[in-house]
Amino acid sequence: MRNKSLWDALLGLADAVIESVDVDETSGQIVVQVRIKAAASRRCGRCLRRCPRYDQGTSRRRWRHMDAGVLMVWIVAEAPRVSCRDCGVVTCHIPWARAGAGHTADFDHHIAWLATNASKTTVATLARIAWRTVGAIITRVWADIEACTDRFANLSRIGIDEISYKKGQRYLTMVVDHDTGRLLWAGVGRDTETVDEFFDALGPERCVAITHVSADAAPWIAKSVRTHCPGAIRCADAFHVVAWATKALDTVRRQAWNTAAGRARDTNRTGRNSTGAARVLKGARWALWKNPEDLTTSQHHKLTWIAKTDPALWRAYLLKEGLRHVFKIKGAAGKTALDRWLSWAVRCRIPAFVELASTIKRNRTEIDNALDHNLSNALIESINTKIRRITRTAYGFTNPEALIALALLAHSGHRPQLPGRTTHG
């Protein structure tokens, strides 16, 4: 009895009676023979309804359990079938494992917690399992957590963005909650149908409750938001708007470099090596891109040189910084500053910025909303960075569903709990 109590405490199996324990030091395994307690037996493996026994099943089943030191632990028990009036003839409910799984629930949670905190190689080596097995476990654990939690409760302000998770134009669409800072949903694709999937999961009643949506100016996002949340205030993401200006500035820089290097269309010079002014312009990209407060002394000198030698490029730099200032001051002052910026941009005689002014005018309503409500996609960009780290550690997944499950486990506020612990890891 003393040994039985020890093994009960060591294994922590729910509703199981230990019949025997065999330790095989040669193979490095512990095989534990158990049976289901009478009170927990004869339940449907799908709906958990009490059912009459149908037969003994095909054979005794094995489940991988958490290791005992350096020894692998296997749980062996009968898995009889029951006759459920709703589900038909199915394998009975196994209290210590999920339906159809080859691992105990404790093992699943242990692996899921490790996967959210360690790399692929660490988890696979420590647990002595294949990485695709980790993906299946993560998907199972997240499905259970999702079934007993309401991710979309009290949702009002959301952000939508996409992230590339694989070469070949493979994207995930991400949705975050601005109020809690949590990842709400992720789906495969980057189109209107993908965003529609999120709103379909949200439901019509909760779509009406959405008050603010932040996103870039992608038409596929705007179309879905207009359809499902017509009353929501759509806010343009400041980061993406300033990125437009940075892209226009780089276009002007490249044109200046081509001219200085003798690569303009009206010249016969085709030298490949940058010298003189061309070399300075080629190395000035970061000085032009960075915020003024972050510039080094050398970069300050490069900007001073540009201001003296290339008025058009200097004007383009000031336009970029002027647009950044708009989102820095925000509110009514920001909208007034944006009016002045647009007036300047349309008269600047720089084609890239004249075109940018037209783009901003087309999206003026969403930009004004962002200035009024101080809403951007900074939060979702932060989560995207964390998900990129996950993609580096989870590149062995053969499908994106396991990656999505891992991202939700790590950043939705519902991390898996380590077995035997009272707090989340």
C-alpha positions as CSV (number, residue, x, y, z in Angstrom):
1,M,0.0,0.0,0.0
2,R,2.9,2.3,0.8
3,N,4.3,1.8,-2.7
4,K,0.9,2.3,-4.3
5,S,0.4,5.6,-2.5
6,L,3.9,6.7,-3.7
7,W,3.1,5.9,-7.3
8,D,-0.3,7.5,-7.1
9,A,1.4,10.7,-5.9
10,L,4.3,10.4,-8.4
11,L,2.1,9.9,-11.5
12,G,-0.9,12.1,-10.5
13,L,-3.3,10.2,-12.8
14,A,-6.9,11.2,-12.6
15,D,-9.5,8.5,-11.8
16,A,-7.0,5.7,-12.2
17,V,-6.3,2.6,-10.1
18,I,-2.7,1.4,-10.4
19,E,-2.5,-2.4,-10.7
20,S,1.2,-2.9,-11.3
21,V,4.5,-1.1,-12.1
22,D,7.3,-2.7,-14.1
23,V,10.7,-1.0,-14.3
24,D,12.8,-2.0,-17.3
25,E,16.3,-0.4,-16.8
26,T,17.6,-1.9,-20.0
27,S,15.1,-0.1,-22.2
28,G,14.8,2.9,-19.9
29,Q,11.1,2.6,-19.4
30,I,8.5,2.3,-16.6
31,V,5.3,0.6,-17.7
32,V,2.4,1.2,-15.4
33,Q,-0.7,-1.0,-15.7
34,V,-3.9,0.8,-14.6
35,R,-7.7,0.6,-14.8
36,I,-10.3,3.3,-14.8
37,K,-12.1,3.9,-11.5
38,A,-15.7,2.6,-11.5
39,A,-17.2,6.1,-10.9
40,A,-15.4,7.4,-14.0
41,S,-15.9,4.4,-16.3
42,R,-18.5,3.9,-19.0
43,R,-18.7,7.4,-20.3
44,C,-18.7,8.4,-23.9
45,G,-15.4,9.6,-25.1
46,R,-17.0,12.5,-27.0
47,C,-20.0,13.8,-25.0
48,L,-19.1,12.3,-21.6
49,R,-22.6,10.8,-21.2
50,R,-23.0,7.7,-19.1
51,C,-23.4,4.8,-21.5
52,P,-23.8,1.0,-21.4
53,R,-20.6,-1.0,-22.2
54,Y,-20.4,-2.3,-25.7
55,D,-17.2,-4.5,-25.7
56,Q,-13.6,-4.7,-24.4
57,G,-12.2,-2.8,-27.4
58,T,-9.6,-4.1,-29.7
59,S,-6.6,-4.2,-27.3
60,R,-4.9,-2.5,-24.4
61,R,-3.8,1.1,-25.1
62,R,-0.6,2.9,-24.2
63,W,-0.1,6.5,-23.3
64,R,3.2,8.4,-22.9
65,H,3.4,10.1,-19.5
66,M,5.9,12.6,-18.1
67,D,9.3,11.1,-17.5
68,A,10.4,9.9,-14.1
69,G,13.9,11.1,-14.0
70,V,15.8,9.6,-16.9
71,L,13.1,6.8,-17.5
72,M,10.2,7.2,-19.9
73,V,6.8,6.4,-18.3
74,W,4.1,4.5,-20.2
75,I,0.5,4.1,-19.0
76,V,-1.2,0.9,-20.1
77,A,-4.9,0.3,-19.7
78,E,-8.0,-1.2,-21.4
79,A,-10.0,1.1,-23.5
80,P,-13.4,-0.5,-23.7
81,R,-16.1,0.8,-26.1
82,V,-19.4,2.1,-25.1
83,S,-22.7,2.5,-27.0
84,C,-23.8,6.2,-26.8
85,R,-27.3,7.0,-28.0
86,D,-26.0,10.2,-29.7
87,C,-22.5,9.3,-30.8
88,G,-22.9,5.6,-31.5
89,V,-20.2,3.0,-30.6
90,V,-17.1,4.9,-29.5
91,T,-14.1,4.4,-27.2
92,C,-14.9,5.2,-23.6
93,H,-13.7,8.4,-22.0
94,I,-10.1,8.1,-20.7
95,P,-9.8,10.4,-17.6
96,W,-6.1,11.0,-18.0
97,A,-5.9,11.6,-21.7
98,R,-7.7,13.4,-24.5
99,A,-9.7,11.4,-27.0
100,G,-7.6,9.8,-29.7
101,A,-4.3,11.1,-28.2
102,G,-1.3,8.9,-27.5
103,H,-0.1,11.0,-24.6
104,T,-1.6,11.8,-21.2
105,A,-3.1,15.2,-20.6
106,D,-0.3,16.1,-18.2
107,F,2.3,15.2,-20.9
108,D,0.5,17.4,-23.4
109,H,0.4,20.4,-21.0
110,H,4.1,19.9,-20.1
111,I,5.1,20.0,-23.8
112,A,2.8,22.9,-24.6
113,W,4.3,25.0,-21.8
114,L,7.8,24.1,-23.0
115,A,7.0,25.0,-26.6
116,T,5.9,28.5,-25.6
117,N,9.2,29.0,-23.7
118,A,11.9,27.1,-25.5
119,S,13.1,26.4,-29.0
120,K,12.2,23.5,-31.3
121,T,15.4,21.6,-30.7
122,T,15.2,22.0,-26.9
123,V,11.6,20.7,-26.7
124,A,12.1,17.8,-29.1
125,T,15.4,16.7,-27.4
126,L,14.2,17.1,-23.8
127,A,10.9,15.2,-24.4
128,R,12.3,12.7,-26.9
129,I,9.6,13.2,-29.4
130,A,9.4,14.4,-33.0
131,W,8.8,18.1,-33.7
132,R,5.6,17.4,-35.7
133,T,4.3,15.6,-32.6
134,V,4.8,18.8,-30.7
135,G,2.7,20.6,-33.3
136,A,-0.1,18.1,-32.8
137,I,0.1,18.4,-29.0
138,I,-0.1,22.2,-29.2
139,T,-3.1,22.1,-31.5
140,R,-4.9,19.8,-29.0
141,V,-4.1,21.9,-26.0
142,W,-5.2,25.1,-27.6
143,A,-8.5,23.5,-28.8
144,D,-9.2,22.5,-25.2
145,I,-8.4,26.0,-23.9
146,E,-10.5,27.6,-26.6
147,A,-13.4,25.4,-25.8
148,C,-13.5,26.6,-22.2
149,T,-12.6,30.3,-22.6
150,D,-14.3,33.3,-24.3
151,R,-11.6,35.2,-26.2
152,F,-14.0,37.7,-27.6
153,A,-15.7,38.8,-24.4
154,N,-16.1,42.6,-24.0
155,L,-14.3,43.3,-27.2
156,S,-14.5,46.9,-28.6
157,R,-11.2,48.1,-30.0
158,I,-9.2,45.9,-32.3
159,G,-6.1,46.1,-34.6
160,I,-5.7,44.1,-37.8
161,D,-2.4,43.4,-39.6
162,E,-0.7,40.7,-41.6
163,I,2.7,39.0,-41.1
164,S,4.7,36.8,-43.5
165,Y,5.4,33.4,-41.9
166,K,7.1,31.6,-44.8
167,K,8.7,32.3,-48.1
168,G,6.6,32.3,-51.2
169,Q,4.1,35.0,-50.1
170,R,2.7,33.0,-47.2
171,Y,0.9,35.2,-44.8
172,L,-1.1,35.1,-41.6
173,T,-3.7,37.8,-40.7
174,M,-3.5,38.8,-37.0
175,V,-6.2,40.5,-34.8
176,V,-5.3,42.0,-31.4
177,D,-7.4,43.5,-28.6
178,H,-6.2,47.1,-28.0
179,D,-7.6,47.1,-24.4
180,T,-6.0,43.9,-23.1
181,G,-2.9,43.8,-25.4
182,R,-3.7,40.2,-26.3
183,L,-3.7,38.3,-29.6
184,L,-7.3,37.5,-30.4
185,W,-7.2,35.5,-33.6
186,A,-5.0,34.5,-36.4
187,G,-5.9,33.0,-39.8
188,V,-4.0,31.8,-42.9
189,G,-4.1,34.3,-45.8
190,R,-4.1,38.0,-46.6
191,D,-7.4,38.9,-48.2
192,T,-10.9,39.9,-47.5
193,E,-12.1,36.3,-47.1
194,T,-9.6,35.8,-44.3
195,V,-10.8,38.9,-42.3
196,D,-14.3,37.7,-43.0
197,E,-13.5,34.5,-41.1
198,F,-12.6,36.5,-38.0
199,F,-15.8,38.5,-38.1
200,D,-17.8,35.3,-38.7
201,A,-16.2,33.7,-35.6
202,L,-17.0,36.9,-33.7
203,G,-20.7,36.8,-34.6
204,P,-23.1,39.6,-35.7
205,E,-23.9,40.8,-32.2
206,R,-20.3,41.3,-31.2
207,C,-19.4,42.8,-34.5
208,V,-21.9,45.6,-33.8
209,A,-20.1,46.2,-30.4
210,I,-16.8,47.0,-32.2
211,T,-16.1,50.7,-31.9
212,H,-12.6,51.2,-33.3
213,V,-10.5,49.3,-35.8
214,S,-6.9,50.1,-36.6
215,A,-5.2,48.9,-39.7
216,D,-3.1,50.0,-42.6
217,A,-4.8,51.2,-45.7
218,A,-5.1,47.8,-47.3
219,P,-8.4,47.7,-49.2
220,W,-9.0,44.1,-48.4
221,I,-9.2,45.0,-44.7
222,A,-11.3,48.1,-45.2
223,K,-13.8,46.2,-47.3
224,S,-14.4,43.5,-44.6
225,V,-14.6,46.1,-41.8
226,R,-17.2,48.1,-43.7
227,T,-19.3,45.0,-44.3
228,H,-19.3,43.6,-40.8
229,C,-18.7,46.7,-38.6
230,P,-20.2,49.6,-40.5
231,G,-20.4,51.7,-37.3
232,A,-16.8,51.2,-36.3
233,I,-14.3,54.1,-36.5
234,R,-11.5,53.0,-38.8
235,C,-8.1,54.4,-37.9
236,A,-5.1,54.4,-40.2
237,D,-1.9,53.1,-38.6
238,A,0.6,55.9,-38.1
239,F,3.6,53.5,-38.6
240,H,2.4,52.6,-42.1
241,V,1.6,56.2,-43.1
242,V,5.1,57.3,-42.0
243,A,6.5,54.3,-43.8
244,W,4.9,55.7,-47.0
245,A,6.9,58.9,-46.6
246,T,10.1,56.9,-45.9
247,K,9.6,54.9,-49.1
248,A,9.0,58.2,-51.0
249,L,12.2,59.6,-49.4
250,D,14.2,56.6,-50.4
251,T,12.9,56.9,-54.0
252,V,14.3,60.5,-54.1
253,R,17.6,59.3,-52.6
254,R,18.0,56.6,-55.2
255,Q,17.3,59.1,-58.0
256,A,19.9,61.5,-56.5
257,W,22.4,58.6,-56.2
258,N,21.8,57.5,-59.8
259,T,22.4,61.0,-61.0
260,A,25.6,61.4,-59.0
261,A,26.9,58.0,-60.1
262,G,26.3,58.9,-63.8
263,R,23.4,56.5,-64.3
264,A,20.8,58.9,-65.3
265,R,19.2,58.3,-68.7
266,D,20.7,61.4,-70.3
267,T,24.3,60.4,-69.6
268,N,26.7,57.9,-71.2
269,R,28.5,57.2,-68.0
270,T,27.9,53.6,-66.7
271,G,30.5,53.3,-64.0
272,R,29.6,50.7,-61.4
273,N,31.7,52.0,-58.4
274,S,30.3,54.9,-56.3
275,T,32.7,57.8,-55.8
276,G,32.5,61.3,-54.5
277,A,28.9,62.5,-54.0
278,A,27.4,59.1,-55.0
279,R,29.3,57.3,-52.3
280,V,28.1,59.8,-49.6
281,L,24.5,59.4,-50.8
282,K,24.7,55.6,-50.8
283,G,25.8,55.7,-47.2
284,A,23.3,58.3,-46.2
285,R,20.3,55.9,-46.2
286,W,20.2,55.3,-42.5
287,A,20.8,58.9,-41.7
288,L,17.7,59.8,-43.8
289,W,15.6,57.0,-42.3
290,K,16.4,57.4,-38.6
291,N,14.6,59.7,-36.2
292,P,16.7,62.9,-35.6
293,E,17.0,62.1,-31.9
294,D,18.7,58.8,-32.7
295,L,21.3,60.1,-35.2
296,T,25.0,59.6,-34.6
297,T,27.5,62.4,-35.0
298,S,28.6,61.0,-38.4
299,Q,24.9,60.8,-39.6
300,H,24.4,64.4,-38.5
301,H,27.3,65.4,-40.7
302,K,25.8,63.5,-43.6
303,L,22.5,65.4,-43.3
304,T,24.3,68.7,-43.1
305,W,26.2,67.8,-46.3
306,I,22.9,66.9,-48.0
307,A,21.2,70.1,-46.9
308,K,24.0,72.1,-48.6
309,T,24.5,70.0,-51.8
310,D,21.1,68.5,-52.7
311,P,18.1,70.8,-52.0
312,A,15.5,68.3,-53.4
313,L,16.7,65.4,-51.2
314,W,16.8,67.7,-48.2
315,R,13.3,68.9,-48.9
316,A,12.2,65.3,-49.2
317,Y,13.8,64.6,-45.8
318,L,12.0,67.5,-44.2
319,L,8.7,66.3,-45.7
320,K,9.2,62.9,-44.1
321,E,10.0,64.4,-40.7
322,G,7.0,66.8,-41.1
323,L,4.6,63.9,-41.5
324,R,6.2,62.1,-38.5
325,H,5.6,65.3,-36.5
326,V,1.9,65.2,-37.4
327,F,1.5,61.8,-35.6
328,K,3.7,63.0,-32.7
329,I,1.5,65.9,-31.7
330,K,-1.9,64.2,-32.6
331,G,-5.4,65.6,-32.0
332,A,-6.6,68.9,-33.5
333,A,-3.0,70.2,-33.7
334,G,-2.0,67.2,-35.7
335,K,-4.8,67.7,-38.2
336,T,-3.9,71.3,-38.6
337,A,-0.3,70.3,-39.1
338,L,-1.4,67.7,-41.7
339,D,-3.3,70.4,-43.6
340,R,-0.1,72.4,-43.8
341,W,1.9,69.4,-44.8
342,L,-0.4,68.5,-47.6
343,S,-0.3,72.1,-48.9
344,W,3.5,71.9,-48.9
345,A,3.7,68.4,-50.4
346,V,1.5,69.2,-53.5
347,R,3.8,72.2,-54.2
348,C,7.1,70.5,-53.5
349,R,7.8,69.5,-57.2
350,I,9.0,66.1,-56.0
351,P,6.8,63.5,-57.8
352,A,7.1,60.8,-55.1
353,F,5.7,63.2,-52.5
354,V,3.1,64.7,-54.8
355,E,1.8,61.1,-55.2
356,L,2.1,60.5,-51.5
357,A,-0.1,63.6,-50.9
358,S,-2.8,62.1,-53.1
359,T,-2.6,58.9,-51.2
360,I,-3.0,60.6,-47.9
361,K,-6.0,62.7,-49.2
362,R,-7.7,59.4,-50.2
363,N,-7.2,58.1,-46.7
364,R,-7.7,61.4,-44.8
365,T,-10.7,60.2,-42.8
366,E,-8.9,57.2,-41.4
367,I,-5.8,59.3,-40.7
368,D,-7.9,62.0,-38.9
369,N,-9.5,59.2,-36.8
370,A,-6.1,58.0,-35.8
371,L,-5.1,61.5,-34.7
372,D,-8.3,62.0,-32.8
373,H,-8.4,58.6,-31.0
374,N,-4.6,58.1,-30.6
375,L,-4.9,54.5,-32.0
376,S,-2.3,52.8,-34.0
377,N,-1.0,49.3,-34.8
378,A,2.1,49.6,-32.5
379,L,0.7,46.9,-30.3
380,I,0.1,44.5,-33.1
381,E,3.6,45.2,-34.6
382,S,5.0,44.3,-31.2
383,I,3.1,41.0,-31.2
384,N,4.2,40.4,-34.9
385,T,7.8,40.7,-33.8
386,K,7.2,38.0,-31.1
387,I,5.5,35.8,-33.7
388,R,8.5,36.1,-36.0
389,R,10.6,34.7,-33.2
390,I,8.1,31.8,-32.9
391,T,8.4,31.2,-36.7
392,R,12.2,30.9,-36.3
393,T,11.8,28.3,-33.5
394,A,8.9,26.5,-35.1
395,Y,10.0,26.2,-38.7
396,G,9.5,22.5,-38.6
397,F,5.7,22.7,-38.5
398,T,4.3,21.2,-41.7
399,N,1.2,23.4,-41.6
400,P,0.4,26.9,-40.2
401,E,-2.3,25.6,-37.9
402,A,0.2,24.5,-35.3
403,L,2.0,27.8,-35.6
404,I,-1.3,29.7,-35.0
405,A,-2.0,27.5,-32.0
406,L,1.4,28.2,-30.6
407,A,1.1,31.9,-31.2
408,L,-2.3,32.0,-29.4
409,L,-1.0,29.9,-26.5
410,A,1.9,32.3,-26.1
411,H,0.1,35.6,-26.6
412,S,-3.6,35.3,-26.0
413,G,-3.4,35.4,-22.3
414,H,-4.2,31.7,-21.9
415,R,-0.8,30.1,-21.5
416,P,-0.9,26.3,-20.6
417,Q,-0.4,25.4,-17.0
418,L,2.4,23.1,-15.9
419,P,1.0,19.9,-14.3
420,G,0.9,20.0,-10.5
421,R,1.3,23.8,-10.4
422,T,-1.3,26.3,-9.1
423,T,-0.1,29.2,-11.2
424,H,0.5,29.6,-14.9
425,G,4.1,29.4,-16.3
